Amino acid sequence: MTRMVTILFLGLAVASPALAQAPQAPPGALYCLKMEPITGTRIGSIMCQTREQWYADEIDLDAVWAEDGVKIIG
């Protein structure tokens, strides 16, 4: 039984590695991140910008991608 549990946990660790940084994409690609809900609502939104636009807004895309990254367009 212990061996079965060990194999299960190792399988989960290999099958779902967390991304340490945002995946590379062609220039001009849009990186979409989940945004916090605004005051008065519980519904969050998704914002898509280029890597350069995130940098201009002082957002470290590589640091937040694992938690808030949704998709890449382009």
HUPEZI-V869718 format. One record per residue. N is the residue number from 1. RES is the residue in three letters. PHI is phi in whole degrees, 0 to 359 (none if undefined). OMEGA is omega in radians with two decimals (none if undefined). D_FIRST is the distance of its C-alpha to the first C-alpha in whole Angstrom. Layout:
N/RES/PHI/OMEGA/D_FIRST
N/RES/PHI/OMEGA/D_FIRST
This chain:
1/MET/none/3.13/0
2/THR/297/3.13/4
3/ARG/296/-3.14/5
4/MET/296/3.13/5
5/VAL/295/3.12/6
6/THR/299/3.13/9
7/ILE/296/3.12/10
8/LEU/298/-3.13/11
9/PHE/294/3.10/13
10/LEU/295/3.10/14
11/GLY/297/3.11/15
12/LEU/294/-3.14/17
13/ALA/294/-3.13/19
14/VAL/282/-3.05/20
15/ALA/286/-3.06/21
16/SER/228/3.11/23
17/PRO/287/3.10/25
18/ALA/282/3.10/28
19/LEU/283/3.14/31
20/ALA/280/3.14/33
21/GLN/211/3.13/36
22/ALA/293/3.11/38
23/PRO/297/3.09/38
24/GLN/285/-3.14/41
25/ALA/216/3.12/44
26/PRO/298/3.09/47
27/PRO/303/-3.14/50
28/GLY/87/3.12/51
29/ALA/291/3.14/48
30/LEU/262/3.08/47
31/TYR/259/-3.08/44
32/CYS/258/3.14/43
33/LEU/236/3.03/41
34/LYS/287/3.10/40
35/MET/251/3.08/43
36/GLU/294/3.08/43
37/PRO/296/3.09/44
38/ILE/282/-3.12/48
39/THR/301/3.11/49
40/GLY/98/3.12/50
41/THR/217/3.06/47
42/ARG/254/-3.08/43
43/ILE/268/3.10/43
44/GLY/280/3.12/43
45/SER/228/3.10/44
46/ILE/237/3.13/44
47/MET/241/-3.13/46
48/CYS/242/3.11/47
49/GLN/214/3.04/49
50/THR/287/3.11/49
51/ARG/302/-3.13/47
52/GLU/294/3.12/51
53/GLN/292/3.07/51
54/TRP/298/3.13/48
55/TYR/297/3.12/49
56/ALA/296/3.10/53
57/ASP/274/3.12/51
58/GLU/61/3.06/50
59/ILE/253/3.08/46
60/ASP/277/-3.04/44
61/LEU/303/-3.13/42
62/ASP/295/-3.12/39
63/ALA/285/-3.06/38
64/VAL/263/-3.04/38
65/TRP/300/-3.08/37
66/ALA/300/-3.09/33
67/GLU/266/-2.99/33
68/ASP/245/-3.12/37
69/GLY/292/-3.12/37
70/VAL/249/-3.13/37
71/LYS/197/3.08/39
72/ILE/240/3.12/42
73/ILE/250/3.07/45
74/GLY/114/none/47
